Amino acid sequence: MAAVTQSLKAWAEVRLVGFGSFVTVKRAAGAARNPRTGEAVMRPASNTARFRVGDGLKSALN
């Protein structure tokens, strides 16, 4: 897990052949809503990881 985290922090794509890949993306600041109170709040910009499903996993599920 540490190697994956370090790679994503360095903006490198992490591929797991036949399963999928993880990529780091920038998430823009924007408006969000507190689900408990319904109050609108501003969400700061941040970096996050996204997962893209590989062909092997996709075909195994369908």
PQR file with spaces between the fields and no chain letter, atoms N, CA, C, O and H, PARSE charges and radii, in Angstrom:
ATOM       1  N    MET     1       0.816   -1.179    0.000 -0.4000 1.5000
ATOM       2  CA   MET     1       0.000    0.000    0.000 -0.0000 2.0000
ATOM       3  C    MET     1       0.871    1.258    0.000  0.5500 1.7000
ATOM       4  O    MET     1       0.510    2.256   -0.624 -0.5500 1.4000
ATOM       5  N    ALA     2       1.987    1.223    0.677 -0.4000 1.5000
ATOM       6  CA   ALA     2       2.868    2.384    0.738 -0.0000 2.0000
ATOM       7  C    ALA     2       3.418    2.722   -0.640  0.5500 1.7000
ATOM       8  O    ALA     2       3.547    3.898   -0.978 -0.5500 1.4000
ATOM       9  H    ALA     2       2.280    0.412    1.184  0.4000 1.0000
ATOM      10  N    ALA     3       3.745    1.712   -1.441 -0.4000 1.5000
ATOM      11  CA   ALA     3       4.285    1.955   -2.779 -0.0000 2.0000
ATOM      12  C    ALA     3       3.230    2.596   -3.675  0.5500 1.7000
ATOM      13  O    ALA     3       3.546    3.490   -4.460 -0.5500 1.4000
ATOM      14  H    ALA     3       3.640    0.756   -1.167  0.4000 1.0000
ATOM      15  N    VAL     4       1.988    2.151   -3.565 -0.4000 1.5000
ATOM      16  CA   VAL     4       0.900    2.733   -4.348 -0.0000 2.0000
ATOM      17  C    VAL     4       0.694    4.187   -3.937  0.5500 1.7000
ATOM      18  O    VAL     4       0.542    5.057   -4.793 -0.5500 1.4000
ATOM      19  H    VAL     4       1.732    1.425   -2.928  0.4000 1.0000
ATOM      20  N    THR     5       0.689    4.453   -2.643 -0.4000 1.5000
ATOM      21  CA   THR     5       0.495    5.806   -2.131 -0.0000 2.0000
ATOM      22  C    THR     5       1.601    6.730   -2.620  0.5500 1.7000
ATOM      23  O    THR     5       1.323    7.845   -3.061 -0.5500 1.4000
ATOM      24  H    THR     5       0.812    3.746   -1.947  0.4000 1.0000
ATOM      25  N    GLN     6       2.844    6.284   -2.549 -0.4000 1.5000
ATOM      26  CA   GLN     6       3.969    7.103   -3.000 -0.0000 2.0000
ATOM      27  C    GLN     6       3.872    7.385   -4.497  0.5500 1.7000
ATOM      28  O    GLN     6       4.157    8.500   -4.933 -0.5500 1.4000
ATOM      29  H    GLN     6       3.070    5.378   -2.191  0.4000 1.0000
ATOM      30  N    SER     7       3.480    6.406   -5.278 -0.4000 1.5000
ATOM      31  CA   SER     7       3.345    6.594   -6.720 -0.0000 2.0000
ATOM      32  C    SER     7       2.245    7.592   -7.044  0.5500 1.7000
ATOM      33  O    SER     7       2.418    8.456   -7.904 -0.5500 1.4000
ATOM      34  H    SER     7       3.248    5.500   -4.924  0.4000 1.0000
ATOM      35  N    LEU     8       1.115    7.476   -6.358 -0.4000 1.5000
ATOM      36  CA   LEU     8       0.012    8.401   -6.614 -0.0000 2.0000
ATOM      37  C    LEU     8       0.367    9.815   -6.173  0.5500 1.7000
ATOM      38  O    LEU     8      -0.045   10.780   -6.816 -0.5500 1.4000
ATOM      39  H    LEU     8       0.974    6.775   -5.659  0.4000 1.0000
ATOM      40  N    LYS     9       1.129    9.955   -5.081 -0.4000 1.5000
ATOM      41  CA   LYS     9       1.580   11.278   -4.649 -0.0000 2.0000
ATOM      42  C    LYS     9       2.497   11.902   -5.679  0.5500 1.7000
ATOM      43  O    LYS     9       2.530   13.125   -5.814 -0.5500 1.4000
ATOM      44  H    LYS     9       1.463    9.171   -4.558  0.4000 1.0000
ATOM      45  N    ALA    10       3.247   11.083   -6.415 -0.4000 1.5000
ATOM      46  CA   ALA    10       4.154   11.563   -7.458 -0.0000 2.0000
ATOM      47  C    ALA    10       3.432   11.700   -8.804  0.5500 1.7000
ATOM      48  O    ALA    10       4.081   11.909   -9.829 -0.5500 1.4000
ATOM      49  H    ALA    10       3.220   10.090   -6.306  0.4000 1.0000
ATOM      50  N    TRP    11       2.111   11.587   -8.813 -0.4000 1.5000
ATOM      51  CA   TRP    11       1.263   11.710   -9.999 -0.0000 2.0000
ATOM      52  C    TRP    11       1.549   10.633  -11.038  0.5500 1.7000
ATOM      53  O    TRP    11       1.370   10.862  -12.234 -0.5500 1.4000
ATOM      54  H    TRP    11       1.584   11.417   -7.980  0.4000 1.0000
ATOM      55  N    ALA    12       1.993    9.461  -10.590 -0.4000 1.5000
ATOM      56  CA   ALA    12       2.229    8.341  -11.494 -0.0000 2.0000
ATOM      57  C    ALA    12       1.007    7.428  -11.485  0.5500 1.7000
ATOM      58  O    ALA    12       0.375    7.232  -10.447 -0.5500 1.4000
ATOM      59  H    ALA    12       2.139    9.275   -9.619  0.4000 1.0000
ATOM      60  N    GLU    13       0.682    6.876  -12.644 -0.4000 1.5000
ATOM      61  CA   GLU    13      -0.435    5.937  -12.748 -0.0000 2.0000
ATOM      62  C    GLU    13       0.001    4.574  -12.212  0.5500 1.7000
ATOM      63  O    GLU    13       1.110    4.123  -12.496 -0.5500 1.4000
ATOM      64  H    GLU    13       1.195    7.036  -13.488  0.4000 1.0000
ATOM      65  N    VAL    14      -0.856    3.923  -11.447 -0.4000 1.5000
ATOM      66  CA   VAL    14      -0.564    2.597  -10.906 -0.0000 2.0000
ATOM      67  C    VAL    14      -1.478    1.603  -11.617  0.5500 1.7000
ATOM      68  O    VAL    14      -2.696    1.639  -11.444 -0.5500 1.4000
ATOM      69  H    VAL    14      -1.758    4.289  -11.217  0.4000 1.0000
ATOM      70  N    ARG    15      -0.882    0.708  -12.422 -0.4000 1.5000
ATOM      71  CA   ARG    15      -1.665   -0.265  -13.192 -0.0000 2.0000
ATOM      72  C    ARG    15      -1.567   -1.648  -12.566  0.5500 1.7000
ATOM      73  O    ARG    15      -0.482   -2.113  -12.219 -0.5500 1.4000
ATOM      74  H    ARG    15       0.108    0.678  -12.563  0.4000 1.0000
ATOM      75  N    LEU    16      -2.701   -2.287  -12.432 -0.4000 1.5000
ATOM      76  CA   LEU    16      -2.771   -3.680  -12.008 -0.0000 2.0000
ATOM      77  C    LEU    16      -3.327   -4.434  -13.208  0.5500 1.7000
ATOM      78  O    LEU    16      -4.527   -4.387  -13.478 -0.5500 1.4000
ATOM      79  H    LEU    16      -3.583   -1.910  -12.714  0.4000 1.0000
ATOM      80  N    VAL    17      -2.456   -5.123  -13.922 -0.4000 1.5000
ATOM      81  CA   VAL    17      -2.816   -5.752  -15.192 -0.0000 2.0000
ATOM      82  C    VAL    17      -3.986   -6.708  -14.995  0.5500 1.7000
ATOM      83  O    VAL    17      -3.970   -7.554  -14.101 -0.5500 1.4000
ATOM      84  H    VAL    17      -1.481   -5.161  -13.703  0.4000 1.0000
ATOM      85  N    GLY    18      -5.000   -6.561  -15.842 -0.4000 1.5000
ATOM      86  CA   GLY    18      -6.182   -7.402  -15.780 -0.0000 2.0000
ATOM      87  C    GLY    18      -7.202   -6.950  -14.744  0.5500 1.7000
ATOM      88  O    GLY    18      -8.294   -7.514  -14.670 -0.5500 1.4000
ATOM      89  H    GLY    18      -5.013   -5.874  -16.568  0.4000 1.0000
ATOM      90  N    PHE    19      -6.867   -5.947  -13.945 -0.4000 1.5000
ATOM      91  CA   PHE    19      -7.769   -5.481  -12.892 -0.0000 2.0000
ATOM      92  C    PHE    19      -8.189   -4.036  -13.138  0.5500 1.7000
ATOM      93  O    PHE    19      -9.382   -3.744  -13.226 -0.5500 1.4000
ATOM      94  H    PHE    19      -5.980   -5.489  -14.005  0.4000 1.0000
ATOM      95  N    GLY    20      -7.227   -3.140  -13.250 -0.4000 1.5000
ATOM      96  CA   GLY    20      -7.535   -1.737  -13.483 -0.0000 2.0000
ATOM      97  C    GLY    20      -6.362   -0.863  -13.119  0.5500 1.7000
ATOM      98  O    GLY    20      -5.254   -1.348  -12.889 -0.5500 1.4000
ATOM      99  H    GLY    20      -6.258   -3.378  -13.179  0.4000 1.0000
ATOM     100  N    SER    21      -6.617    0.444  -13.068 -0.4000 1.5000
ATOM     101  CA   SER    21      -5.537    1.368  -12.742 -0.0000 2.0000
ATOM     102  C    SER    21      -6.053    2.494  -11.857  0.5500 1.7000
ATOM     103  O    SER    21      -7.221    2.879  -11.908 -0.5500 1.4000
ATOM     104  H    SER    21      -7.517    0.838  -13.255  0.4000 1.0000
ATOM     105  N    PHE    22      -5.139    3.004  -11.049 -0.4000 1.5000
ATOM     106  CA   PHE    22      -5.418    4.141  -10.182 -0.0000 2.0000
ATOM     107  C    PHE    22      -4.679    5.348  -10.746  0.5500 1.7000
ATOM     108  O    PHE    22      -3.521    5.237  -11.150 -0.5500 1.4000
ATOM     109  H    PHE    22      -4.189    2.692  -11.007  0.4000 1.0000
ATOM     110  N    VAL    23      -5.344    6.496  -10.773 -0.4000 1.5000
ATOM     111  CA   VAL    23      -4.725    7.735  -11.229 -0.0000 2.0000
ATOM     112  C    VAL    23      -5.045    8.840  -10.227  0.5500 1.7000
ATOM     113  O    VAL    23      -6.081    8.810   -9.563 -0.5500 1.4000
ATOM     114  H    VAL    23      -6.284    6.586  -10.445  0.4000 1.0000
ATOM     115  N    THR    24      -4.146    9.810  -10.128 -0.4000 1.5000
ATOM     116  CA   THR    24      -4.360   10.969   -9.271 -0.0000 2.0000
ATOM     117  C    THR    24      -4.990   12.062  -10.116  0.5500 1.7000
ATOM     118  O    THR    24      -4.548   12.327  -11.234 -0.5500 1.4000
ATOM     119  H    THR    24      -3.305    9.834  -10.667  0.4000 1.0000
ATOM     120  N    VAL    25      -6.020   12.693   -9.582 -0.4000 1.5000
ATOM     121  CA   VAL    25      -6.697   13.782  -10.285 -0.0000 2.0000
ATOM     122  C    VAL    25      -6.893   14.965   -9.343  0.5500 1.7000
ATOM     123  O    VAL    25      -6.995   14.802   -8.127 -0.5500 1.4000
ATOM     124  H    VAL    25      -6.380   12.478   -8.674  0.4000 1.0000
ATOM     125  N    LYS    26      -6.943   16.157   -9.930 -0.4000 1.5000
ATOM     126  CA   LYS    26      -7.234   17.363   -9.150 -0.0000 2.0000
ATOM     127  C    LYS    26      -8.744   17.522   -9.067  0.5500 1.7000
ATOM     128  O    LYS    26      -9.448   17.385  -10.068 -0.5500 1.4000
ATOM     129  H    LYS    26      -6.860   16.290  -10.918  0.4000 1.0000
ATOM     130  N    ARG    27      -9.228   17.808   -7.888 -0.4000 1.5000
ATOM     131  CA   ARG    27     -10.649   18.048   -7.678 -0.0000 2.0000
ATOM     132  C    ARG    27     -10.816   19.537   -7.389  0.5500 1.7000
ATOM     133  O    ARG    27     -10.238   20.054   -6.434 -0.5500 1.4000
ATOM     134  H    ARG    27      -8.656   17.919   -7.076  0.4000 1.0000
ATOM     135  N    ALA    28     -11.588   20.213   -8.195 -0.4000 1.5000
ATOM     136  CA   ALA    28     -11.756   21.655   -8.067 -0.0000 2.0000
ATOM     137  C    ALA    28     -12.566   22.001   -6.820  0.5500 1.7000
ATOM     138  O    ALA    28     -13.350   21.193   -6.322 -0.5500 1.4000
ATOM     139  H    ALA    28     -12.058   19.793   -8.972  0.4000 1.0000
ATOM     140  N    ALA    29     -12.359   23.212   -6.332 -0.4000 1.5000
ATOM     141  CA   ALA    29     -13.165   23.715   -5.220 -0.0000 2.0000
ATOM     142  C    ALA    29     -14.588   23.908   -5.728  0.5500 1.7000
ATOM     143  O    ALA    29     -14.807   24.140   -6.917 -0.5500 1.4000
ATOM     144  H    ALA    29     -11.722   23.869   -6.736  0.4000 1.0000
ATOM     145  N    GLY    30     -15.536   23.812   -4.833 -0.4000 1.5000
ATOM     146  CA   GLY    30     -16.918   23.997   -5.259 -0.0000 2.0000
ATOM     147  C    GLY    30     -17.865   23.987   -4.081  0.5500 1.7000
ATOM     148  O    GLY    30     -17.454   23.862   -2.928 -0.5500 1.4000
ATOM     149  H    GLY    30     -15.359   23.624   -3.867  0.4000 1.0000
ATOM     150  N    ALA    31     -19.117   24.120   -4.390 -0.4000 1.5000
ATOM     151  CA   ALA    31     -20.149   24.127   -3.358 -0.0000 2.0000
ATOM     152  C    ALA    31     -20.545   22.694   -3.021  0.5500 1.7000
ATOM     153  O    ALA    31     -20.618   21.835   -3.900 -0.5500 1.4000
ATOM     154  H    ALA    31     -19.450   24.222   -5.327  0.4000 1.0000
ATOM     155  N    ALA    32     -20.795   22.449   -1.756 -0.4000 1.5000
ATOM     156  CA   ALA    32     -21.267   21.152   -1.279 -0.0000 2.0000
ATOM     157  C    ALA    32     -22.381   21.418   -0.273  0.5500 1.7000
ATOM     158  O    ALA    32     -22.627   22.563    0.105 -0.5500 1.4000
ATOM     159  H    ALA    32     -20.735   23.146   -1.041  0.4000 1.0000
ATOM     160  N    ARG    33     -23.044   20.361    0.151 -0.4000 1.5000
ATOM     161  CA   ARG    33     -24.136   20.518    1.084 -0.0000 2.0000
ATOM     162  C    ARG    33     -23.936   19.577    2.260  0.5500 1.7000
ATOM     163  O    ARG    33     -23.653   18.393    2.077 -0.5500 1.4000
ATOM     164  H    ARG    33     -22.844   19.431   -0.157  0.4000 1.0000
ATOM     165  N    ASN    34     -24.084   20.105    3.464 -0.4000 1.5000
ATOM     166  CA   ASN    34     -24.010   19.294    4.679 -0.0000 2.0000
ATOM     167  C    ASN    34     -25.277   18.441    4.723  0.5500 1.7000
ATOM     168  O    ASN    34     -26.371   18.995    4.820 -0.5500 1.4000
ATOM     169  H    ASN    34     -24.314   21.067    3.613  0.4000 1.0000
ATOM     170  N    PRO    35     -25.167   17.102    4.653 -0.5600 1.5000
ATOM     171  CA   PRO    35     -26.364   16.265    4.601  0.2800 2.0000
ATOM     172  C    PRO    35     -27.185   16.302    5.896  0.5500 1.7000
ATOM     173  O    PRO    35     -28.389   16.046    5.877 -0.5500 1.4000
ATOM     174  N    ARG    36     -26.548   16.614    6.990 -0.4000 1.5000
ATOM     175  CA   ARG    36     -27.257   16.633    8.266 -0.0000 2.0000
ATOM     176  C    ARG    36     -28.125   17.883    8.425  0.5500 1.7000
ATOM     177  O    ARG    36     -29.262   17.808    8.889 -0.5500 1.4000
ATOM     178  H    ARG    36     -25.570   16.823    7.005  0.4000 1.0000
ATOM     179  N    THR    37     -27.566   19.038    8.032 -0.4000 1.5000
ATOM     180  CA   THR    37     -28.285   20.306    8.234 -0.0000 2.0000
ATOM     181  C    THR    37     -28.838   20.900    6.943  0.5500 1.7000
ATOM     182  O    THR    37     -29.717   21.760    6.985 -0.5500 1.4000
ATOM     183  H    THR    37     -26.641   19.098    7.655  0.4000 1.0000
ATOM     184  N    GLY    38     -28.333   20.450    5.796 -0.4000 1.5000
ATOM     185  CA   GLY    38     -28.758   21.006    4.528 -0.0000 2.0000
ATOM     186  C    GLY    38     -28.061   22.318    4.201  0.5500 1.7000
ATOM     187  O    GLY    38     -28.344   22.927    3.169 -0.5500 1.4000
ATOM     188  H    GLY    38     -27.619   19.751    5.761  0.4000 1.0000
ATOM     189  N    GLU    39     -27.159   22.759    5.063 -0.4000 1.5000
ATOM     190  CA   GLU    39     -26.453   24.020    4.872 -0.0000 2.0000
ATOM     191  C    GLU    39     -25.431   23.893    3.739  0.5500 1.7000
ATOM     192  O    GLU    39     -24.730   22.887    3.637 -0.5500 1.4000
ATOM     193  H    GLU    39     -26.929   22.265    5.901  0.4000 1.0000
ATOM     194  N    ALA    40     -25.353   24.922    2.888 -0.4000 1.5000
ATOM     195  CA   ALA    40     -24.368   24.951    1.808 -0.0000 2.0000
ATOM     196  C    ALA    40     -23.015   25.363    2.383  0.5500 1.7000
ATOM     197  O    ALA    40     -22.923   26.314    3.159 -0.5500 1.4000
ATOM     198  H    ALA    40     -25.922   25.740    2.970  0.4000 1.0000
ATOM     199  N    VAL    41     -21.973   24.639    1.995 -0.4000 1.5000
ATOM     200  CA   VAL    41     -20.615   24.941    2.436 -0.0000 2.0000
ATOM     201  C    VAL    41     -19.696   24.897    1.220  0.5500 1.7000
ATOM     202  O    VAL    41     -20.029   24.276    0.210 -0.5500 1.4000
ATOM     203  H    VAL    41     -22.048   23.867    1.365  0.4000 1.0000
ATOM     204  N    MET    42     -18.546   25.551    1.314 -0.4000 1.5000
ATOM     205  CA   MET    42     -17.561   25.522    0.234 -0.0000 2.0000
ATOM     206  C    MET    42     -16.566   24.394    0.488  0.5500 1.7000
ATOM     207  O    MET    42     -16.013   24.266    1.580 -0.5500 1.4000
ATOM     208  H    MET    42     -18.276   26.055    2.135  0.4000 1.0000
ATOM     209  N    ARG    43     -16.352   23.584   -0.538 -0.4000 1.5000
ATOM     210  CA   ARG    43     -15.396   22.481   -0.465 -0.0000 2.0000
ATOM     211  C    ARG    43     -14.089   22.957   -1.087  0.5500 1.7000
ATOM     212  O    ARG    43     -14.097   23.431   -2.223 -0.5500 1.4000
ATOM     213  H    ARG    43     -16.801   23.688   -1.425  0.4000 1.0000
ATOM     214  N    PRO    44     -12.960   22.846   -0.375 -0.5600 1.5000
ATOM     215  CA   PRO    44     -11.681   23.307   -0.939  0.2800 2.0000
ATOM     216  C    PRO    44     -11.193   22.383   -2.057  0.5500 1.7000
ATOM     217  O    PRO    44     -11.605   21.227   -2.148 -0.5500 1.4000
ATOM     218  N    ALA    45     -10.320   22.906   -2.893 -0.4000 1.5000
ATOM     219  CA   ALA    45      -9.699   22.096   -3.939 -0.0000 2.0000
ATOM     220  C    ALA    45      -8.806   21.046   -3.279  0.5500 1.7000
ATOM     221  O    ALA    45      -8.211   21.302   -2.232 -0.5500 1.4000
ATOM     222  H    ALA    45      -9.985   23.845   -2.819  0.4000 1.0000
ATOM     223  N    SER    46      -8.712   19.868   -3.890 -0.4000 1.5000
ATOM     224  CA   SER    46      -7.890   18.801   -3.324 -0.0000 2.0000
ATOM     225  C    SER    46      -7.471   17.835   -4.427  0.5500 1.7000
ATOM     226  O    SER    46      -7.961   17.910   -5.554 -0.5500 1.4000
ATOM     227  H    SER    46      -9.195   19.660   -4.741  0.4000 1.0000
ATOM     228  N    ASN    47      -6.572   16.940   -4.093 -0.4000 1.5000
ATOM     229  CA   ASN    47      -6.162   15.852   -4.979 -0.0000 2.0000
ATOM     230  C    ASN    47      -6.812   14.575   -4.464  0.5500 1.7000
ATOM     231  O    ASN    47      -6.939   14.375   -3.256 -0.5500 1.4000
ATOM     232  H    ASN    47      -6.174   16.878   -3.178  0.4000 1.0000
ATOM     233  N    THR    48      -7.221   13.712   -5.395 -0.4000 1.5000
ATOM     234  CA   THR    48      -7.844   12.458   -4.996 -0.0000 2.0000
ATOM     235  C    THR    48      -7.442   11.367   -5.984  0.5500 1.7000
ATOM     236  O    THR    48      -6.868   11.657   -7.033 -0.5500 1.4000
ATOM     237  H    THR    48      -7.117   13.875   -6.376  0.4000 1.0000
ATOM     238  N    ALA    49      -7.739   10.133   -5.654 -0.4000 1.5000
ATOM     239  CA   ALA    49      -7.419    9.006   -6.526 -0.0000 2.0000
ATOM     240  C    ALA    49      -8.700    8.513   -7.191  0.5500 1.7000
ATOM     241  O    ALA    49      -9.761    8.467   -6.569 -0.5500 1.4000
ATOM     242  H    ALA    49      -8.206    9.897   -4.802  0.4000 1.0000
ATOM     243  N    ARG    50      -8.582    8.148   -8.456 -0.4000 1.5000
ATOM     244  CA   ARG    50      -9.699    7.570   -9.198 -0.0000 2.0000
ATOM     245  C    ARG    50      -9.275    6.190   -9.682  0.5500 1.7000
ATOM     246  O    ARG    50      -8.099    5.941   -9.943 -0.5500 1.4000
ATOM     247  H    ARG    50      -7.719    8.185   -8.961  0.4000 1.0000
ATOM     248  N    PHE    51     -10.252    5.303   -9.796 -0.4000 1.5000
ATOM     249  CA   PHE    51      -9.990    3.947  -10.272 -0.0000 2.0000
ATOM     250  C    PHE    51     -10.667    3.762  -11.612  0.5500 1.7000
ATOM     251  O    PHE    51     -11.838    4.103  -11.777 -0.5500 1.4000
ATOM     252  H    PHE    51     -11.208    5.505   -9.584  0.4000 1.0000
ATOM     253  N    ARG    52      -9.930    3.221  -12.575 -0.4000 1.5000
ATOM     254  CA   ARG    52     -10.494    2.885  -13.876 -0.0000 2.0000
ATOM     255  C    ARG    52     -10.448    1.367  -14.025  0.5500 1.7000
ATOM     256  O    ARG    52      -9.388    0.754  -13.900 -0.5500 1.4000
ATOM     257  H    ARG    52      -8.978    2.944  -12.442  0.4000 1.0000
ATOM     258  N    VAL    53     -11.585    0.779  -14.288 -0.4000 1.5000
ATOM     259  CA   VAL    53     -11.708   -0.672  -14.389 -0.0000 2.0000
ATOM     260  C    VAL    53     -11.013   -1.155  -15.656  0.5500 1.7000
ATOM     261  O    VAL    53     -11.166   -0.560  -16.723 -0.5500 1.4000
ATOM     262  H    VAL    53     -12.446    1.277  -14.390  0.4000 1.0000
ATOM     263  N    GLY    54     -10.246   -2.241  -15.532 -0.4000 1.5000
ATOM     264  CA   GLY    54      -9.553   -2.820  -16.680 -0.0000 2.0000
ATOM     265  C    GLY    54     -10.460   -3.761  -17.444  0.5500 1.7000
ATOM     266  O    GLY    54     -11.513   -4.167  -16.953 -0.5500 1.4000
ATOM     267  H    GLY    54     -10.122   -2.724  -14.665  0.4000 1.0000
ATOM     268  N    ASP    55     -10.040   -4.107  -18.658 -0.4000 1.5000
ATOM     269  CA   ASP    55     -10.844   -4.980  -19.519 -0.0000 2.0000
ATOM     270  C    ASP    55     -11.044   -6.362  -18.905  0.5500 1.7000
ATOM     271  O    ASP    55     -12.120   -6.945  -19.046 -0.5500 1.4000
ATOM     272  H    ASP    55      -9.184   -3.777  -19.057  0.4000 1.0000
ATOM     273  N    GLY    56     -10.026   -6.898  -18.226 -0.4000 1.5000
ATOM     274  CA   GLY    56     -10.149   -8.237  -17.619 -0.0000 2.0000
ATOM     275  C    GLY    56     -11.233   -8.287  -16.559  0.5500 1.7000
ATOM     276  O    GLY    56     -12.035   -9.221  -16.539 -0.5500 1.4000
ATOM     277  H    GLY    56      -9.153   -6.424  -18.112  0.4000 1.0000
ATOM     278  N    LEU    57     -11.271   -7.298  -15.677 -0.4000 1.5000
ATOM     279  CA   LEU    57     -12.287   -7.243  -14.634 -0.0000 2.0000
ATOM     280  C    LEU    57     -13.660   -6.967  -15.245  0.5500 1.7000
ATOM     281  O    LEU    57     -14.654   -7.574  -14.847 -0.5500 1.4000
ATOM     282  H    LEU    57     -10.620   -6.539  -15.693  0.4000 1.0000
ATOM     283  N    LYS    58     -13.710   -6.063  -16.199 -0.4000 1.5000
ATOM     284  CA   LYS    58     -14.978   -5.728  -16.846 -0.0000 2.0000
ATOM     285  C    LYS    58     -15.605   -6.955  -17.527  0.5500 1.7000
ATOM     286  O    LYS    58     -16.807   -7.188  -17.402 -0.5500 1.4000
ATOM     287  H    LYS    58     -12.902   -5.570  -16.522  0.4000 1.0000
ATOM     288  N    SER    59     -14.806   -7.721  -18.229 -0.4000 1.5000
ATOM     289  CA   SER    59     -15.330   -8.904  -18.919 -0.0000 2.0000
ATOM     290  C    SER    59     -15.703  -10.006  -17.929  0.5500 1.7000
ATOM     291  O    SER    59     -16.620  -10.783  -18.195 -0.5500 1.4000
ATOM     292  H    SER    59     -13.829   -7.533  -18.330  0.4000 1.0000
ATOM     293  N    ALA    60     -15.012  -10.086  -16.796 -0.4000 1.5000
ATOM     294  CA   ALA    60     -15.348  -11.099  -15.792 -0.0000 2.0000
ATOM     295  C    ALA    60     -16.695  -10.801  -15.135  0.5500 1.7000
ATOM     296  O    ALA    60     -17.406  -11.714  -14.713 -0.5500 1.4000
ATOM     297  H    ALA    60     -14.267   -9.455  -16.580  0.4000 1.0000
ATOM     298  N    LEU    61     -17.036   -9.521  -15.052 -0.4000 1.5000
ATOM     299  CA   LEU    61     -18.293   -9.136  -14.415 -0.0000 2.0000
ATOM     300  C    LEU    61     -19.481   -9.237  -15.351  0.5500 1.7000
ATOM     301  O    LEU    61     -20.618   -9.353  -14.895 -0.5500 1.4000
ATOM     302  H    LEU    61     -16.460   -8.779  -15.394  0.4000 1.0000
ATOM     303  N    ASN    62     -19.235   -9.193  -16.661 -0.4000 1.5000
ATOM     304  CA   ASN    62     -20.350   -9.216  -17.621 -0.0000 2.0000
ATOM     305  C    ASN    62     -20.460  -10.520  -18.291  0.5500 1.7000
ATOM     306  O    ASN    62     -21.342  -10.712  -19.127 -0.5500 1.4000
ATOM     307  H    ASN    62     -18.311   -9.098  -17.031  0.4000 1.0000
